[in-house]
Amino acid sequence: MSRDIRLMFIMKISVVVTSKNDEGGVKKLRLALDQQPRKPDEVIIIRAEANENCSRAEGRNIGIRRAKHDLIAVTDVGCTP
């Protein structure tokens, strides 16, 4: 196994997701993440309506600040792997 692949399984991953009034999309994304060979160690979902209707950029920044791990993947609720 290559060094890069070993690191991928050693490093912890946070996924930051922004959403606005799309509970169905959140569920679909969570299911898609659960089917990945390397599951994230943490999924942070920032809902705009729960954060003073923040913009997508503001939501991402909130999620990144909350992330616990060094490797952070950022996506939107409508994007599935």
C-alpha positions as CSV (number, residue, x, y, z in Angstrom):
1,M,0.0,0.0,0.0
2,S,1.4,3.4,-0.9
3,R,2.3,6.0,1.6
4,D,-0.5,8.4,0.3
5,I,-3.2,5.7,0.7
6,R,-2.0,4.8,4.2
7,L,-2.1,8.5,5.2
8,M,-5.7,8.8,3.9
9,F,-6.8,6.1,6.3
10,I,-4.8,7.5,9.2
11,M,-5.8,11.2,8.9
12,K,-9.2,12.1,10.3
13,I,-11.6,13.9,7.9
14,S,-14.3,16.5,8.6
15,V,-16.9,17.2,6.0
16,V,-18.6,20.6,6.1
17,V,-22.0,20.8,4.3
18,T,-24.1,23.9,3.8
19,S,-27.9,23.7,3.4
20,K,-30.9,25.9,3.2
21,N,-34.4,24.4,3.7
22,D,-33.4,21.0,2.1
23,E,-33.8,18.2,4.7
24,G,-34.3,15.6,1.9
25,G,-31.0,16.6,0.3
26,V,-29.3,16.4,3.7
27,K,-30.5,12.8,4.1
28,K,-29.4,11.8,0.6
29,L,-26.0,13.3,1.2
30,R,-25.6,11.5,4.5
31,L,-26.6,8.2,2.9
32,A,-24.1,8.8,0.0
33,L,-21.3,9.6,2.5
34,D,-22.1,6.4,4.5
35,Q,-21.6,4.4,1.3
36,Q,-18.1,5.7,0.7
37,P,-15.1,3.3,1.3
38,R,-13.5,6.0,3.5
39,K,-16.2,7.4,5.7
40,P,-15.7,10.9,7.2
41,D,-14.9,11.0,10.9
42,E,-17.2,14.0,11.3
43,V,-20.0,15.6,9.2
44,I,-20.9,19.2,10.1
45,I,-24.2,20.4,8.6
46,I,-24.7,24.1,8.6
47,R,-28.3,25.0,8.0
48,A,-28.7,28.6,6.9
49,E,-32.1,28.9,8.5
50,A,-30.6,28.0,11.9
51,N,-27.8,30.5,11.5
52,E,-29.5,33.8,10.9
53,N,-30.0,32.9,7.1
54,C,-26.3,33.1,6.6
55,S,-24.9,32.9,3.0
56,R,-23.2,29.8,1.7
57,A,-19.8,31.3,2.2
58,E,-20.6,32.3,5.8
59,G,-22.0,28.8,6.4
60,R,-18.8,27.2,5.1
61,N,-16.7,29.5,7.4
62,I,-18.8,28.5,10.4
63,G,-18.4,24.8,9.6
64,I,-14.7,25.1,9.1
65,R,-14.3,26.8,12.4
66,R,-16.3,24.0,14.1
67,A,-14.3,21.2,12.3
68,K,-12.2,19.1,14.7
69,H,-9.9,17.5,12.1
70,D,-7.0,18.8,9.9
71,L,-8.4,17.4,6.6
72,I,-11.6,19.3,5.8
73,A,-13.8,18.6,2.8
74,V,-16.4,21.3,1.9
75,T,-19.5,20.6,-0.2
76,D,-23.1,21.7,-0.6
77,V,-26.2,19.6,0.2
78,G,-27.0,19.0,-3.5
79,C,-23.6,17.5,-4.3
80,T,-23.3,13.8,-3.7
81,P,-20.1,11.7,-4.1
